[in-house]
Amino acid sequence: EVHFGSSESVITDAFGKPTYKRVNHEDEIELHYSNYIIRLDSATKLFREFTLLPGCEARINDVDVDWSDTFLHVVQRLDPELVEVLGFILSLKLGISFSGFHDGDRSQMAIHAFRIGDWDRFRERMKPFHFLSSKTDLRLV
């Protein structure tokens, strides 16, 4: 069973050998698979983040990820206190963040599951995020 804090060997036993492995600009080890990325903490080398890439079939809290703005609306129903910081929309309640859904940059589209506390250092910069009345219009407040 893989969970936050798992070692790289536990991850590769569960998911197999990654397509490639690299160290990112934050000194985190990234294990790249065809449509997801697993990141290991730079200090502990233990599992800290799971990133879904477009096309990855997944379920989050029993909701199918459909890679449309509709999914973001569903998440807001589960957590009405979404925030935006550094170009990401975050659900601190669910432990997931989004990129590329709300700003028109589909090349950055991804969904990230993160450890509790990973975004705490940015709390002062977080702004509430809400949708306009139209299903596809998103905005910060």
Backbone bond lengths (Angstrom), bond angles and torsions (degrees), N, CA, C in turn:
res aa  C-N    CA-C-N  psi(-1)  N-CA   C-N-CA  omega(-1)  CA-C   N-CA-C  phi
1 E - - - 1.461 - - 1.534 108.99 -
2 V 1.323 115.30 130.00 1.466 121.18 179.65 1.524 109.02 -99.25
3 H 1.319 116.18 134.41 1.463 121.68 176.39 1.520 107.80 -148.49
4 F 1.327 116.70 165.91 1.461 119.52 177.81 1.520 108.62 -54.88
5 G 1.331 115.52 134.05 1.449 120.82 -177.00 1.531 112.99 97.27
6 S 1.335 117.42 -5.08 1.466 120.33 177.73 1.526 110.60 -69.18
7 S 1.314 115.84 154.09 1.464 121.53 178.53 1.531 110.74 -81.47
8 E 1.321 115.20 164.45 1.462 120.45 177.95 1.526 110.97 -59.59
9 S 1.318 118.19 -38.12 1.470 120.16 -179.00 1.531 111.48 -66.45
10 V 1.323 117.87 -36.84 1.468 121.04 176.20 1.528 109.48 -63.93
11 I 1.322 116.38 -41.48 1.466 121.22 179.78 1.527 110.71 -64.11
12 T 1.323 117.65 -48.82 1.467 119.26 -178.10 1.529 111.45 -69.68
13 D 1.318 118.44 -28.70 1.467 119.95 173.27 1.532 110.39 -63.41
14 A 1.330 116.66 -38.20 1.462 121.36 -177.70 1.529 113.32 -81.44
15 F 1.327 117.49 -40.74 1.465 121.36 -173.16 1.526 114.11 -106.56
16 G 1.316 117.66 -10.08 1.451 121.00 -177.13 1.520 111.47 88.89
17 K 1.313 114.47 -179.52 1.464 120.88 -179.55 1.523 109.31 -71.08
18 P 1.335 117.88 132.82 1.471 119.61 179.18 1.535 111.02 -68.67
19 T 1.327 115.17 158.64 1.462 121.20 175.44 1.516 109.77 -60.73
20 Y 1.342 115.16 -43.19 1.462 120.86 171.55 1.512 109.95 -156.88
21 K 1.316 114.43 164.18 1.461 122.52 -176.63 1.524 107.09 -130.56
22 R 1.339 116.07 138.61 1.466 119.56 178.10 1.513 109.98 -148.49
23 V 1.325 115.75 167.59 1.456 122.40 173.57 1.523 106.16 -108.98
24 N 1.343 116.73 125.15 1.466 120.41 -177.55 1.534 111.40 -85.30
25 H 1.339 116.10 -176.70 1.468 121.56 -176.41 1.536 113.38 -67.49
26 E 1.321 117.70 -12.44 1.470 121.78 176.44 1.525 111.11 -100.76
27 D 1.330 117.41 13.57 1.469 124.30 -178.94 1.522 113.37 63.60
28 E 1.330 116.67 22.88 1.461 120.67 174.85 1.524 108.64 -89.30
29 I 1.312 116.25 142.19 1.462 120.38 172.71 1.518 107.48 -79.76
30 E 1.330 115.92 130.68 1.455 121.60 176.89 1.526 108.84 -113.78
31 L 1.323 115.57 127.58 1.454 122.60 174.45 1.516 107.00 -103.55
32 H 1.324 116.87 111.21 1.461 122.00 -175.86 1.525 110.77 -96.81
33 Y 1.328 115.25 128.18 1.454 123.61 174.88 1.529 106.89 -117.21
34 S 1.310 118.88 -179.99 1.468 120.68 -172.71 1.524 113.60 -59.70
35 N 1.315 119.06 -40.06 1.469 119.16 -179.10 1.528 113.38 -139.21
36 Y 1.330 115.98 27.69 1.459 120.97 171.35 1.525 109.59 -158.45
37 I 1.337 114.36 161.27 1.466 122.44 179.94 1.518 107.83 -131.30
38 I 1.315 116.08 136.89 1.456 121.50 176.01 1.528 107.21 -114.21
39 R 1.348 116.11 128.44 1.469 120.87 -179.29 1.522 110.85 -110.16
40 L 1.336 113.77 140.08 1.455 121.05 177.52 1.522 108.98 -109.01
41 D 1.303 117.01 137.59 1.465 123.88 -179.59 1.529 110.68 -53.53
42 S 1.322 116.43 137.58 1.474 120.47 -177.53 1.528 112.57 -65.32
43 A 1.311 117.87 -32.14 1.468 120.46 -177.70 1.531 112.31 -86.26
44 T 1.334 116.50 -47.23 1.466 120.22 -173.08 1.526 113.26 -93.89
45 K 1.341 116.82 -18.91 1.477 122.77 -175.52 1.527 111.97 63.53
46 L 1.330 116.21 27.03 1.459 121.93 178.50 1.530 109.71 -111.00
47 F 1.328 115.80 156.72 1.469 123.66 -176.80 1.520 111.43 -55.33
48 R 1.371 115.79 125.48 1.461 120.06 179.29 1.525 114.27 -129.83
49 E 1.344 119.33 -20.61 1.467 120.01 -177.56 1.518 110.39 -153.62
50 F 1.325 114.76 143.47 1.461 122.49 176.88 1.513 107.20 -123.64
51 T 1.325 117.67 123.18 1.462 122.11 -178.39 1.522 110.16 -113.42
52 L 1.337 115.66 121.97 1.458 122.05 173.52 1.524 108.33 -88.51
53 L 1.312 116.46 135.69 1.464 121.92 177.11 1.522 109.11 -107.58
54 P 1.342 117.73 156.75 1.470 119.94 -178.24 1.527 111.97 -49.69
55 G 1.315 114.07 138.24 1.450 120.95 -179.06 1.513 113.52 95.31
56 C 1.322 116.88 -16.02 1.466 120.38 178.90 1.532 108.07 -71.06
57 E 1.314 116.30 126.39 1.456 120.17 176.22 1.519 108.35 -86.48
58 A 1.320 115.67 123.23 1.462 119.72 -176.61 1.517 109.64 -154.55
59 R 1.316 114.58 165.97 1.467 122.39 173.73 1.519 107.03 -128.26
60 I 1.314 115.89 136.44 1.460 121.87 175.15 1.517 106.85 -124.11
61 N 1.311 116.68 120.38 1.474 122.15 -176.60 1.521 111.06 50.83
62 D 1.316 116.30 46.84 1.472 123.53 178.44 1.526 113.92 64.68
63 V 1.329 117.25 19.40 1.466 121.63 177.12 1.520 107.79 -114.99
64 D 1.347 116.39 126.67 1.461 120.03 177.24 1.515 110.40 -66.72
65 V 1.331 116.24 133.75 1.466 121.41 174.08 1.518 106.39 -78.24
66 D 1.333 117.35 120.39 1.466 119.66 -177.18 1.529 113.45 -114.01
67 W 1.312 118.37 4.83 1.472 124.49 174.44 1.524 112.89 59.01
68 S 1.319 116.38 31.43 1.462 120.54 173.99 1.526 107.79 -125.87
69 D 1.323 115.15 170.53 1.461 119.44 177.14 1.528 111.40 -62.10
70 T 1.317 116.26 -22.84 1.462 120.53 179.27 1.526 110.69 -58.45
71 F 1.318 116.77 -38.81 1.467 120.03 179.91 1.524 110.92 -60.53
72 L 1.323 116.45 -40.07 1.465 120.51 178.66 1.531 110.64 -64.00
73 H 1.314 117.56 -36.84 1.467 121.18 176.31 1.527 110.80 -64.20
74 V 1.325 116.59 -40.36 1.466 120.38 178.06 1.525 109.72 -62.82
75 V 1.320 116.70 -43.05 1.466 120.45 178.98 1.521 110.12 -61.72
76 Q 1.333 117.45 -39.86 1.461 118.59 179.58 1.525 111.65 -65.33
77 R 1.316 118.15 -30.40 1.467 119.22 174.83 1.534 110.41 -67.45
78 L 1.341 116.68 -34.45 1.466 120.39 178.18 1.528 111.98 -75.23
79 D 1.336 115.32 -31.85 1.468 121.35 178.80 1.525 108.87 -140.03
80 P 1.323 117.77 94.34 1.467 120.96 -178.33 1.528 114.34 -71.83
81 E 1.332 117.45 0.01 1.464 120.85 -178.41 1.528 111.86 -108.78
82 L 1.337 116.64 46.32 1.464 120.35 176.65 1.527 109.40 -65.04
83 V 1.333 115.31 149.13 1.463 121.25 176.77 1.522 108.90 -130.29
84 E 1.331 115.15 162.46 1.454 121.77 176.27 1.512 108.39 -121.78
85 V 1.326 115.62 137.30 1.458 120.98 174.92 1.529 107.83 -157.65
86 L 1.310 115.86 136.05 1.465 122.63 175.47 1.531 112.89 53.62
87 G 1.330 116.88 32.62 1.457 120.80 178.53 1.515 114.77 83.39
88 F 1.318 117.73 5.70 1.462 122.10 178.12 1.522 109.13 -111.41
89 I 1.323 116.42 146.12 1.460 122.03 167.59 1.518 105.63 -99.14
90 L 1.336 116.40 130.51 1.462 120.53 -176.87 1.512 112.21 -120.91
91 S 1.317 114.77 141.67 1.448 122.08 164.91 1.520 105.35 -110.61
92 L 1.314 115.78 100.24 1.465 119.76 178.73 1.521 110.66 -67.43
93 K 1.324 116.09 -28.63 1.469 121.32 178.89 1.529 110.82 -67.18
94 L 1.333 117.73 -42.83 1.463 122.21 -176.22 1.526 113.15 -92.72
95 G 1.338 116.93 -15.72 1.456 120.06 -179.16 1.513 113.70 74.83
96 I 1.348 115.82 34.15 1.463 119.79 178.19 1.524 110.00 -132.18
97 S 1.320 114.75 151.29 1.459 120.49 175.53 1.523 108.59 -132.71
98 F 1.329 115.05 161.17 1.464 122.59 -176.46 1.509 109.93 -130.19
99 S 1.308 115.71 142.58 1.470 120.80 169.85 1.518 107.82 -132.80
100 G 1.336 115.97 148.59 1.452 121.55 176.45 1.512 116.03 80.56
101 F 1.328 118.93 -6.62 1.465 121.60 -179.73 1.520 111.67 -82.92
102 H 1.311 117.26 -35.33 1.456 122.06 -166.79 1.519 114.51 -109.09
103 D 1.311 117.84 -10.45 1.464 119.00 -173.18 1.519 113.86 -116.68
104 G 1.335 116.29 9.77 1.456 119.96 177.38 1.518 114.62 79.04
105 D 1.332 118.02 0.05 1.456 120.95 -179.12 1.525 109.44 -97.72
106 R 1.319 115.08 78.12 1.466 120.95 -176.20 1.523 112.21 -62.97
107 S 1.340 117.64 -20.89 1.468 119.50 178.16 1.525 111.36 -67.54
108 Q 1.336 117.08 -18.85 1.463 122.08 179.07 1.526 112.62 -100.17
109 M 1.335 116.90 9.17 1.454 120.49 -175.14 1.526 111.36 -63.96
110 A 1.323 115.47 125.77 1.461 122.23 177.32 1.524 108.74 -166.21
111 I 1.318 114.66 158.63 1.462 121.79 174.53 1.525 106.04 -124.20
112 H 1.314 115.28 130.11 1.461 121.17 -174.69 1.525 110.06 -119.54
113 A 1.322 116.62 128.85 1.470 121.66 170.97 1.521 106.25 -98.78
114 F 1.332 116.33 129.98 1.463 119.55 -174.06 1.522 111.59 -131.19
115 R 1.324 115.12 163.34 1.464 121.88 178.31 1.524 110.49 -72.85
116 I 1.282 116.26 148.39 1.458 121.04 173.39 1.524 107.99 -58.57
117 G 1.327 115.88 132.13 1.460 121.48 177.83 1.517 114.56 96.29
118 D 1.340 118.19 -14.83 1.465 120.32 -176.87 1.534 113.28 -60.53
119 W 1.317 118.02 -28.93 1.464 121.08 -177.63 1.528 112.77 -103.57
120 D 1.299 118.74 2.10 1.468 121.73 -174.76 1.529 113.42 -57.41
121 R 1.304 118.19 -34.89 1.467 120.05 -178.09 1.534 112.73 -65.87
122 F 1.335 117.07 -11.84 1.468 120.71 179.97 1.532 112.52 -105.80
123 R 1.316 118.26 8.62 1.478 121.20 -175.61 1.530 112.79 -54.09
124 E 1.321 117.30 -39.78 1.473 121.00 -178.84 1.531 111.82 -62.70
125 R 1.306 117.51 -25.15 1.466 122.03 -176.15 1.526 112.65 -96.97
126 M 1.316 118.27 -5.78 1.466 122.06 -177.14 1.518 110.78 -73.47
127 K 1.346 114.34 139.37 1.463 121.32 177.96 1.525 108.36 -123.65
128 P 1.330 117.00 143.72 1.476 119.11 177.08 1.526 110.36 -58.17
129 F 1.304 116.14 144.01 1.459 122.01 178.80 1.521 108.84 -123.07
130 H 1.345 116.48 128.55 1.471 121.42 -179.93 1.512 109.42 -139.04
131 F 1.309 115.30 158.69 1.445 122.02 176.11 1.516 109.79 -90.93
132 L 1.324 115.70 149.59 1.457 120.65 168.43 1.521 107.54 -75.57
133 S 1.310 117.00 179.75 1.467 119.36 -176.81 1.528 112.33 -66.82
134 S 1.314 118.11 -31.55 1.466 120.68 178.74 1.523 109.13 -71.41
135 K 1.314 115.78 145.15 1.457 121.16 -177.46 1.520 112.71 -60.23
136 T 1.310 118.46 -30.03 1.465 120.37 -175.73 1.516 114.17 -105.10
137 D 1.333 118.50 -7.16 1.456 120.30 -179.75 1.517 110.01 -88.39
138 L 1.311 115.36 122.59 1.465 121.92 -178.66 1.511 109.08 -118.86
139 R 1.328 117.11 151.33 1.475 118.11 178.13 1.508 110.50 -158.22
140 L 1.327 113.26 160.65 1.456 120.63 171.41 1.517 107.94 -92.89
141 V 1.317 116.68 150.66 1.460 120.46 174.34 1.506 109.69 -119.26
